Amino acid sequence: MLRALLLENVHPVAAEILRTAGFEVETRSGALDEAELIAALDGVQYLGIRSKTTVTRTVLESVPGLQAVGTFSIGTNQIDLAAAASHGVAVFNAPYSNTRSVVELALAEIIALTRRLTVRDKALHDGVWDKTADGAHEVRGRTLGIIGYGNIGSQLSVLAENLGMRVVFYDVSEKLALGNARRVGTLDELLEQADAVTIHVDGRPGNAGLFGADLFARMKPGAIFLNLSRGFVVDVEALRAGIESGRIAGAAVDVFPEEPKKRGDTFESPLRGLPNVILTPHVGGSTEEAQEAIGQFVAGKLRDYARTGSTMLSVNLPNLQLEPTGVGRIMLLHRNVPGVLAQINQVFAEHGANIEGQMLATRGDIGYVVTDISDVTQRGASAKLQAMDATVRLRIRDAFERPEFPPGPAAGR
């Protein structure tokens, strides 16, 4: 029986999907550090995490039986993707499932900050009736500047326009503007115009420290600032200075450079206690609807990889969309070097195997050959494929969809 370990309160629907597919599933509520994770993965082939557990090269080298990792989130920067690929470990994420939840939180915070609802709320909780229009504005007619125009940024653009906002955006990649949104050529151009600046970039290392004191100084006086992307993107000390100086009228931050590992842990940040600042504990995608959708999507990808070898939407392996065929299947991840496919088919020919279907895809240093063949276990071909120098990982499924993972020196390479 295949075993799966799901960490960090992954939605229960994920465990249900995997158990229905025949997995033995263990769930844990918190994140694990490197040593804890290595120990917990003994005998486990499939791992599910969220944002707090880091899957390092050391983890991957220490657990050669690991087949796939599902991150039940958008980001994958908590996983060493190159090391995972080199060890034949597929990685799947959920790039779309929580988009709407993040967008709704961003819109709610833009309105709350622009109306200074946080300040009014605190005054009433302190017993002070502070009824005034000072500093409160409608969002209609104001300019929203979006840094990063991907799935979240573009959907936010559309809904912000529906509220009457003017939208400008900046992205290093060529993106199609939706509605009346207008692309600007530089960050400076965006900051000069925007009454609200919101960041929606990915977790690539080049985005570290993207927004610091120099960019805060270029924002329009009285603008508001949001970060619902990655904690390491923003210099929080510089943001604090901007709030205290009054140049920045308010901020909403959902992600932080250092975050507690589990619910109930102590949280420390230079942003605590500041006026008109909304702090949320990395809950942009944490609605019941989004978490259920993420659980269904990622668990489905893990199930399909185990059942058919399908790598569609894997973030680190060649993508092949595969379905059951009723015959046996040999799935070979290999180093992407010339002549591998010919070598594979020569092995089949030497053993009199009749190929009924074959697909090949490559991605960077890794290739993936999937061969459908009636008799996959009795002809001796699998041992020769396992022994090939280029082999990274060999998996076999017979016609009855029973998984077999042949041991061998290349299994964890």
C-alpha positions as CSV (number, residue, x, y, z in Angstrom):
1,M,0.0,0.0,0.0
2,L,1.2,3.5,-0.9
3,R,1.6,5.8,2.1
4,A,1.0,9.6,2.2
5,L,1.9,12.1,4.9
6,L,-0.2,15.3,5.0
7,L,1.1,18.2,7.2
8,E,-0.1,21.6,8.3
9,N,-3.8,21.0,8.4
10,V,-4.4,20.2,4.8
11,H,-8.1,20.1,4.1
12,P,-9.7,16.7,5.0
13,V,-10.9,16.3,1.5
14,A,-7.3,15.6,0.4
15,A,-7.0,12.6,2.8
16,E,-10.4,11.4,1.7
17,I,-9.4,11.4,-2.0
18,L,-6.1,9.6,-1.3
19,R,-7.7,7.0,1.0
20,T,-10.4,6.3,-1.7
21,A,-7.6,5.7,-4.1
22,G,-6.0,3.1,-1.9
23,F,-3.4,5.2,0.0
24,E,-2.7,4.8,3.7
25,V,-2.8,8.4,4.9
26,E,-1.3,10.0,8.0
27,T,-2.2,13.7,8.9
28,R,-0.4,16.1,11.2
29,S,-1.4,19.6,12.2
30,G,1.9,21.5,12.3
31,A,5.0,21.9,10.2
32,L,8.2,19.9,10.6
33,D,11.8,20.9,10.6
34,E,14.3,19.1,8.4
35,A,15.3,16.4,10.9
36,E,11.7,15.8,11.9
37,L,10.6,15.6,8.3
38,I,13.3,13.0,7.4
39,A,12.2,10.8,10.3
40,A,8.5,11.2,9.5
41,L,9.0,10.2,5.8
42,D,10.4,6.8,6.6
43,G,8.3,4.5,4.4
44,V,6.3,7.3,2.9
45,Q,6.1,7.8,-0.9
46,Y,3.8,10.9,-1.1
47,L,4.1,14.1,1.0
48,G,1.6,17.0,1.3
49,I,2.6,20.3,2.8
50,R,1.6,24.0,2.8
51,S,3.9,26.9,3.3
52,K,5.8,26.3,6.5
53,T,7.5,22.9,5.9
54,T,10.7,23.1,3.8
55,V,11.7,20.2,1.6
56,T,15.5,20.6,1.1
57,R,18.0,18.8,-0.9
58,T,19.1,17.0,2.3
59,V,15.5,15.8,2.8
60,L,15.3,14.5,-0.7
61,E,18.7,12.7,-0.5
62,S,17.7,11.1,2.8
63,V,14.4,9.7,1.6
64,P,15.0,7.9,-1.7
65,G,11.5,6.3,-1.6
66,L,9.7,9.6,-1.9
67,Q,7.8,9.8,-5.2
68,A,6.0,13.1,-5.1
69,V,5.3,16.2,-3.1
70,G,2.1,18.2,-3.2
71,T,2.2,21.8,-1.9
72,F,-1.3,22.8,-1.0
73,S,-0.7,26.4,-1.9
74,I,0.3,28.6,-4.8
75,G,4.0,29.0,-3.9
76,T,6.7,26.3,-4.3
77,N,9.7,28.2,-2.9
78,Q,9.7,26.0,0.2
79,I,10.8,23.1,-2.0
80,D,14.2,22.6,-3.7
81,L,12.6,22.0,-7.2
82,A,15.9,21.3,-9.0
83,A,16.9,18.7,-6.4
84,A,13.5,17.1,-6.5
85,A,13.7,16.8,-10.3
86,S,17.2,15.3,-10.1
87,H,15.9,12.7,-7.6
88,G,12.8,11.9,-9.7
89,V,10.3,13.5,-7.3
90,A,7.4,15.2,-8.9
91,V,6.1,18.4,-7.3
92,F,2.6,19.7,-7.7
93,N,1.0,22.9,-6.5
94,A,-2.4,24.7,-6.7
95,P,-1.8,27.8,-8.9
96,Y,-5.4,28.8,-9.3
97,S,-7.6,27.3,-6.5
98,N,-7.3,30.2,-4.0
99,T,-7.1,33.1,-6.4
100,R,-10.6,34.4,-5.7
101,S,-10.0,34.3,-1.9
102,V,-6.8,36.3,-2.1
103,V,-8.4,38.9,-4.4
104,E,-11.4,39.3,-2.1
105,L,-9.1,39.9,0.9
106,A,-7.1,42.5,-1.1
107,L,-10.3,44.4,-2.1
108,A,-11.6,44.3,1.5
109,E,-8.3,45.7,2.8
110,I,-8.1,48.4,0.1
111,I,-11.6,49.6,1.2
112,A,-10.9,49.3,4.9
113,L,-7.6,51.2,4.7
114,T,-8.9,53.9,2.4
115,R,-11.9,54.5,4.7
116,R,-9.6,54.2,7.8
117,L,-11.9,51.6,9.3
118,T,-9.2,50.2,11.4
119,V,-8.7,53.5,13.2
120,R,-12.4,54.0,13.7
121,D,-12.8,50.4,15.0
122,K,-10.0,50.8,17.5
123,A,-11.4,54.1,18.8
124,L,-14.8,52.5,19.5
125,H,-13.2,49.5,21.2
126,D,-11.3,52.0,23.4
127,G,-14.6,53.7,24.2
128,V,-14.0,56.8,22.1
129,W,-16.7,58.1,19.7
130,D,-14.5,59.4,16.9
131,K,-17.0,60.3,14.1
132,T,-15.1,62.2,11.4
133,A,-14.5,62.1,7.6
134,D,-10.9,63.2,8.0
135,G,-8.6,61.0,5.9
136,A,-11.5,58.7,4.7
137,H,-12.0,58.4,0.9
138,E,-14.1,56.4,-1.5
139,V,-12.1,54.0,-3.7
140,R,-14.1,55.0,-6.7
141,G,-11.9,57.2,-8.9
142,R,-8.7,56.3,-7.2
143,T,-5.8,54.6,-8.9
144,L,-4.7,51.0,-8.0
145,G,-1.2,50.0,-8.9
146,I,-0.6,46.3,-9.2
147,I,2.9,44.9,-9.1
148,G,2.7,41.4,-10.7
149,Y,-0.1,40.8,-13.2
150,G,-0.5,37.0,-12.9
151,N,-3.6,35.1,-11.9
152,I,-4.3,37.1,-8.8
153,G,-3.2,40.5,-10.0
154,S,-5.2,40.3,-13.2
155,Q,-8.4,39.1,-11.4
156,L,-7.9,41.9,-8.9
157,S,-7.6,44.3,-11.8
158,V,-11.0,43.3,-13.2
159,L,-12.9,43.5,-9.8
160,A,-11.2,46.8,-8.8
161,E,-12.4,48.4,-12.1
162,N,-15.9,47.2,-11.2
163,L,-15.6,49.3,-8.1
164,G,-14.7,52.3,-10.2
165,M,-11.0,52.3,-9.7
166,R,-8.4,53.1,-12.4
167,V,-5.8,50.3,-12.7
168,V,-2.2,50.4,-13.7
169,F,0.1,47.5,-13.5
170,Y,3.8,46.5,-13.8
171,D,5.1,43.1,-14.7
172,V,8.5,42.0,-16.0
173,S,6.8,39.6,-18.4
174,E,4.5,40.6,-21.3
175,K,0.9,40.3,-20.1
176,L,-2.4,41.1,-21.7
177,A,-4.2,44.0,-20.0
178,L,-7.7,43.1,-19.0
179,G,-10.5,45.7,-19.2
180,N,-9.2,49.2,-19.1
181,A,-6.1,48.4,-17.1
182,R,-2.9,50.0,-18.4
183,R,0.5,48.6,-18.3
184,V,3.4,50.9,-17.3
185,G,7.0,50.5,-18.2
186,T,8.6,51.1,-14.8
187,L,7.9,50.8,-11.1
188,D,8.6,54.5,-10.8
189,E,5.8,55.3,-13.2
190,L,3.4,53.1,-11.2
191,L,4.4,54.6,-7.9
192,E,3.9,58.1,-9.1
193,Q,0.3,57.4,-10.0
194,A,-1.0,54.9,-7.5
195,D,-3.2,55.7,-4.5
196,A,-3.0,52.1,-3.5
197,V,0.0,49.8,-4.3
198,T,-0.4,46.0,-4.0
199,I,2.2,43.3,-4.6
200,H,1.4,40.0,-6.2
201,V,4.7,38.5,-7.4
202,D,5.9,34.9,-7.1
203,G,8.6,33.4,-4.9
204,R,11.5,33.4,-7.2
205,P,14.8,34.4,-5.5
206,G,15.1,37.5,-7.6
207,N,12.1,39.1,-5.9
208,A,13.8,39.1,-2.5
209,G,14.0,42.6,-1.1
210,L,12.1,43.9,-4.1
211,F,10.3,46.7,-2.2
212,G,12.5,48.7,0.2
213,A,13.0,52.2,1.5
214,D,13.8,53.6,-1.9
215,L,10.5,52.5,-3.4
216,F,8.5,53.5,-0.3
217,A,10.0,57.0,-0.7
218,R,8.7,57.2,-4.3
219,M,5.1,56.4,-3.4
220,K,2.5,59.1,-3.6
221,P,2.2,60.8,-0.1
222,G,-0.9,59.4,1.5
223,A,-1.0,56.2,-0.5
224,I,-1.7,52.8,1.0
225,F,0.4,49.6,0.6
226,L,-0.5,45.9,0.5
227,N,1.6,42.8,0.4
228,L,-0.2,39.5,0.0
229,S,2.5,37.7,-1.9
230,R,5.8,36.7,-0.2
231,G,7.2,37.9,3.1
232,F,10.8,38.3,1.9
233,V,9.7,40.7,-0.9
234,V,9.2,43.7,1.4
235,D,11.5,45.5,3.9
236,V,9.2,45.7,6.9
237,E,11.4,48.1,8.8
238,A,11.2,50.5,5.9
239,L,7.5,50.0,5.8
240,R,7.2,50.8,9.5
241,A,9.3,54.0,8.9
242,G,6.9,55.1,6.1
243,I,3.9,54.6,8.3
244,E,5.4,56.4,11.3
245,S,6.5,59.3,9.1
246,G,2.9,59.7,7.7
247,R,4.0,59.3,4.1
248,I,2.2,56.0,3.9
249,A,-1.4,56.3,5.1
250,G,-2.0,52.6,5.8
251,A,-0.8,49.1,5.1
252,A,-2.1,45.5,5.0
253,V,0.4,42.7,5.3
254,D,-0.5,39.0,5.1
255,V,3.0,37.5,4.7
256,F,6.1,38.0,6.8
257,P,9.9,37.3,6.5
258,E,9.7,35.0,9.4
259,E,6.4,33.3,10.4
260,P,5.5,31.0,13.3
261,K,5.3,27.3,12.4
262,K,1.9,26.6,13.9
263,R,-1.3,28.1,15.1
264,G,-1.0,29.6,18.6
265,D,2.7,30.4,18.4
266,T,4.0,33.8,19.4
267,F,4.2,36.4,16.5
268,E,6.7,39.2,16.5
269,S,6.9,42.0,13.9
270,P,8.0,45.6,13.6
271,L,4.6,46.3,12.2
272,R,2.6,45.4,15.3
273,G,0.8,48.3,17.0
274,L,0.9,50.8,14.1
275,P,-2.2,52.8,13.2
276,N,-4.2,51.9,10.1
277,V,-2.2,48.7,9.6
278,I,-4.0,45.4,9.0
279,L,-1.9,42.3,9.9
280,T,-3.2,38.9,9.0
281,P,-1.5,35.5,9.6
282,H,-0.9,34.4,6.0
283,V,-4.6,33.7,5.4
284,G,-5.0,35.2,1.9
285,G,-6.1,31.9,0.5
286,S,-7.5,30.5,3.8
287,T,-11.2,30.4,3.1
288,E,-13.1,27.2,3.5
289,E,-13.9,27.3,-0.2
290,A,-10.3,27.8,-1.3
291,Q,-8.9,25.2,1.0
292,E,-11.4,22.6,-0.1
293,A,-10.6,23.4,-3.8
294,I,-6.9,23.2,-3.1
295,G,-7.3,19.9,-1.3
296,Q,-9.2,18.4,-4.2
297,F,-6.8,19.7,-6.9
298,V,-3.5,18.8,-5.3
299,A,-4.7,15.4,-3.9
300,G,-6.1,14.6,-7.4
301,K,-2.7,15.4,-8.9
302,L,-0.9,13.1,-6.5
303,R,-3.5,10.3,-7.0
304,D,-3.2,10.6,-10.8
305,Y,0.6,10.5,-10.7
306,A,0.5,7.3,-8.6
307,R,-2.2,5.7,-10.7
308,T,-1.3,6.7,-14.3
309,G,2.1,8.5,-14.1
310,S,0.4,11.7,-15.3
311,T,2.7,14.8,-14.6
312,M,0.3,17.4,-16.1
313,L,0.9,20.7,-14.3
314,S,3.9,19.4,-12.3
315,V,6.2,22.4,-11.6
316,N,9.5,20.5,-12.0
317,L,9.1,17.5,-14.3
318,P,8.2,17.2,-18.0
319,N,4.4,17.5,-18.4
320,L,2.5,14.5,-19.8
321,Q,-1.3,14.1,-19.5
322,L,-1.8,10.3,-19.1
323,E,-4.9,8.1,-18.8
324,P,-5.3,4.4,-17.9
325,T,-5.1,2.2,-21.0
326,G,-5.8,-1.3,-19.6
327,V,-2.3,-2.5,-20.4
328,G,0.9,-2.3,-18.5
329,R,2.9,0.9,-18.3
330,I,6.6,1.6,-17.8
331,M,7.4,5.1,-16.7
332,L,11.0,6.2,-16.8
333,L,12.4,9.5,-15.6
334,H,15.9,10.0,-17.0
335,R,18.7,12.5,-17.5
336,N,18.0,14.4,-20.7
337,V,20.9,13.2,-22.8
338,P,21.0,12.2,-26.5
339,G,20.1,8.6,-27.4
340,V,18.0,7.6,-24.3
341,L,14.8,6.8,-26.2
342,A,16.7,4.7,-28.7
343,Q,18.4,2.8,-25.9
344,I,15.1,2.2,-24.2
345,N,13.5,0.8,-27.3
346,Q,16.5,-1.3,-28.0
347,V,15.9,-3.0,-24.6
348,F,12.3,-3.6,-25.5
349,A,13.2,-5.0,-28.9
350,E,15.8,-7.4,-27.4
351,H,13.1,-8.9,-25.2
352,G,10.4,-9.2,-27.9
353,A,8.2,-6.6,-26.2
354,N,5.4,-5.1,-28.4
355,I,5.0,-1.4,-27.7
356,E,1.4,-0.3,-27.8
357,G,1.9,3.3,-27.1
358,Q,4.7,5.7,-26.1
359,M,5.1,9.3,-25.1
360,L,8.2,11.4,-24.4
361,A,8.6,14.9,-22.9
362,T,11.6,16.8,-21.7
363,R,12.1,19.7,-19.3
364,G,15.6,21.1,-18.7
365,D,17.9,18.3,-17.5
366,I,15.1,15.7,-17.1
367,G,13.3,13.6,-19.7
368,Y,10.2,11.4,-19.2
369,V,9.4,8.4,-21.3
370,V,6.1,6.5,-20.8
371,T,5.6,3.2,-22.6
372,D,2.4,1.2,-22.7
373,I,3.2,-2.5,-23.1
374,S,1.2,-5.7,-22.4
375,D,3.8,-7.7,-20.4
376,V,5.9,-5.3,-18.3
377,T,7.2,-7.6,-15.5
378,Q,8.2,-11.0,-17.0
379,R,10.5,-10.2,-19.9
380,G,13.5,-8.9,-18.0
381,A,13.5,-5.5,-19.7
382,S,12.8,-3.6,-16.5
383,A,16.1,-4.7,-14.9
384,K,18.0,-3.4,-17.9
385,L,16.1,-0.1,-17.9
386,Q,16.8,0.3,-14.2
387,A,20.5,-0.3,-14.8
388,M,20.9,2.4,-17.5
389,D,23.3,5.2,-16.6
390,A,20.7,7.8,-17.6
391,T,17.9,6.4,-15.4
392,V,16.7,8.6,-12.6
393,R,13.6,6.7,-11.5
394,L,11.8,3.7,-13.0
395,R,8.1,3.0,-12.1
396,I,6.0,0.1,-13.4
397,R,2.3,-0.5,-13.4
398,D,0.8,-3.8,-14.7
399,A,-2.5,-4.1,-16.5
400,F,-4.4,-4.3,-13.2
401,E,-3.1,-0.9,-12.1
402,R,-1.1,-2.4,-9.3
403,P,1.9,-0.1,-8.5
404,E,5.4,-1.5,-8.4
405,F,8.5,0.5,-7.5
406,P,11.5,-1.7,-8.3
407,P,14.4,-1.2,-6.0
408,G,17.8,-0.4,-7.4
409,P,20.8,1.8,-7.2
410,A,19.2,4.5,-9.4
411,A,15.9,4.7,-7.5
412,G,16.9,7.7,-5.5
413,R,19.3,9.5,-7.9
